[in-house]
Amino acid sequence: MIGSEKIAVVRGGGDLATGIIYRLWRIGFRVLCLEIQKPLVVRRTVSAASAIFDGSITVDGMPVQRINAPNEMFSHDGVSIIVDPDALLVDMLKPFLLVDAIMAKRNMGTHMKMAPLVIGIGPGFVAKKDVHYVVETKRGHYLGRLIEEGTAIPDTGIPGVEMGYSIERLLRAPCDGYIDHKKDIGDHVEPGDLIGKLGREEIRATIPGMLRGLIHPSVYVKKGLKIGDIDPRNVREHCFSITDKALAISGGVLEAVCREIS
């Protein structure tokens, strides 16, 4: 049994990171999530990072609370999240586990000396060089595998296929600016429906389905950035629960944890 004295730090609070945070929280870790001031999170309804904007969020029964100072850490039964893009709190906290789930596809400064167990999620990390383990994030046969040496499969930028749709599922910014939402996450859309505007540019659905993700309106976006996605399976409940992919990746993290504590 892992006791509450075990502390984990997770860099990044997107939907995949939140699957990891959820599993760690469920087995008794005290989890601190580190984020940037304006997270580029798309699947906001299932991302711990949403607490940065709203103060708090509950994902699959897990409460996440934004804190503004280190002395507020773990002052409740849920997960704490704080703006700390450079992971400055790690030296003070001395966690047992650090997981880099920023999903930047490159290493943003994470190294093995940050904690007894350091795990990198997806491409950008080399196991046994800058992290102890890497977890595969590409959908398919190797999803969630724990990599002991080497790297994850390089990112292609092309999402997995759902009901015959792949790249069509993504919404990208047509120009720089702030999004004026016309639809909300969990809304059904049909091709041609107006989802939002960026200045004079319109963002319209190209496939039918459920609007599963949409970036926060306070975030300034650059042309070409992923700002949303449509799920052609059209199940509204999927917009509000942690995905199979996130939970598969979290399984790789839990395997590494069990190896270290056994």
N, C-alpha and C positions, 0 to 999 in steps of 0.2 A: 504494500500500500504506500502510495506517495503522499506524504504529509503536506500540510499547508505551508511548511517552512520552505518548500521548494519554490523558487522564483524563476519565472521565464520572462524574457523580453522578446517581443516580436516587432521587428522593423517593418512597417507597412500595415495598413488596416483595410485593404481591399477585400473583395469577396473570397479569393483563395486564401489570403492570410487569415480571414475570419473563420474559415473552416478549421485551420490549425489552432487558432486561439480557442475556439469552442471545445475542441477535443482536449486541449491542455487544461482548460478550466474545469471540464467535466471530470477529469481524473485527479483534481485537487491542487493543481498549480495556481499560485498567485501570478496573474499575467499582467504585464505592463506593455501596452502597445505604443509605439513611437510613430508619429506622423509628421507631415509637413503642414504649413499653415493653411494651404488651400489644396486639399487632396484631389487628385484627378480621378476620383472614383466614379465609376459608371453605375454599377449595381448597388446603389445607395441603400436600398431597403434591407440588404443582407450584408452590409459592410460596417465593421466597427468604426471606420473612418467617418461615418456620418455623424458620430457624436462630436467631432471637431466643429461641425456646423451647428448642430442642434443642441449640444450639451449632453445628450444621452440618446441611447437607442437600445432596444431589446431585440436580439436576434435568436430565434429558436429557444426562447426562454432565458437567454444569457444577457444580463444587463451590462451595458457598457457606459461608463461615466467619464466625461472629460474632466481632467484635473488641470490646474494651472500652476501648481507648485509641487515639488517633491514630497513635502510633508503631508500631502493629501493622498498619496499612493495607498491603495488597499484599505481605504477607510470605509469600504462597503463590501458586500459579498460578491460583487461582480468583477468585471475587468476594468482597469484604469487605462485611459488613453491621454497622451499629452503631446504637445508640439515639441519635437526634439529631433529634427532631421539629421543632425550630426551624431546622434546617440551619445550625447555628453553624459547622460545619467547612468550609463552602464558602469563606469568606473566606481561610482558611488554605491550603486545597488549590488554589484557583484553577483549577478544571477548564476544559477546552475546551467541554464540553457539560454542561448540566443539564436533566434531564427530570423534570417533575412528573407522576408517575403515581399520586398518592395516591388518585385517584378519589373525591374528596370532593364533586364537583359544584359546588365553589366554590374560589376561589383562597385557599390557605393561606399566602400571603405570598411567593410566587414572583414575581420581576420580572426584567426583561431585563438588569439590571446584574450579575446573579449569575454570568454566564459569557458568552463570545463568542457562544454559541448556546444559547438557552433554548427549550424546547418544552413546551407544556401538552397533556396527554392528556385528551380529552373535554370536556364542558361545564364552564364556570366560568372560562374564559380568553378573552381577546380578542387575536388575533394582531395584531402591530405596535403593541400598546398595553402589555400587561404581559408578553407573551412574543413571541418572534420568529415562531413557528409554532404551530399547533394541529393535532392529529391527531384525525380523526373516530373515534368508538368505537361508534356505533350500527350494529347489524347491518343489512345491506342494501346497496344499490348504492354508497353512499359510504363504507363501512367502510374505514378505513386511509388515506383521502385526506388529503393535506397541505393545510391551510388557510392561505393566505398573508395573508388579511385577514378579520376577523370571528370568529365563534364556531362551535363544534360544535353539532349538533342537540341541543336540550334533552332531558334525561333524562325518560322517562315512568314509570320505576319498574316497567315490565312487561318481563320477560325475553322473548327471542326464542322462537319456536315450534319445538319439536322433537317430531316424531311426533304432532302435534296437541295437545301440552301446552305451556302457557306459565306462567302464574302458579302453576299446580298443582305445578310443579317445585320451587318455593321452600319452604324450611322457615323459619318465623319463631318467635321466642321468645314463648311464651304469657304470660310474666310476667318479672319481674326475677330474676336469680340466676345460678348456675353450673350448667352442663350436666353431668349424669351420663350419660356415653355408654353405650349398650347395643349399638350397632353401630359398625363402623369404616368409614372411607373404603375403597371397593372391595368392600363387601358388597352382595349383591343383596337387594332388599327388595320386598315385596308390600304392597298396600294393607292398612292396619291393623297392620303390623309396628311394634313399639316400637323407636324409634331412640334415645330418651333421655328423661331426666326433668329438669324444672326444679322443684325442690321437690316439691310434690305433683302438679304438672301433667305430663302425658305428652305426648311428641312422637311422633306416629305418621305413617307414610308414607301418602300419599293416592293415589299412583300406583305402578305397578310400574317397576322399573329398578335402576340401580346408584347407590349412595350415593356421589356424586362429591365432596361437600364437607361439612365439619362443623367448626364453630369449636372452638378449643382449650378444653379443660375448665377452664383456669386463668383464662379471660377472663370477667369479670363482664358479663353482657349485660342490656340493657333490653328491656322488652316491645315486641314488634313488630320487633326487629332481625332481619335475615337471619342465620340461624345454620347453614344448610346447603342443599344442593340435591341433587335426584335426576335422573339422566340416563336418560330412557326408552329410549335406544338400547341400553342394557344391555351396553356393551362395557367390560370391566374395565380394559383397557390404557389407555383414554381417561382414567382417573383418575390416571394416573401420567406423562402426557406433556403438553407445552405445546400449547394449543389452536390451531386454525386462526385464531380471532379474535385471540388474542394475537400470533400471527406476522404477521397482516395489519396490525395496528396498528404493530408494530415496523418494517414496511416503510415506513410514513410517516416514522418517525424516521430510518431509514437514508437515505431520499431527501433529507431536510433536511441530514444530515451530508455526503452527497456533494456537495450544492450548495455547501456552505461550504468544502470542501477542494479543489474542482475548480479 
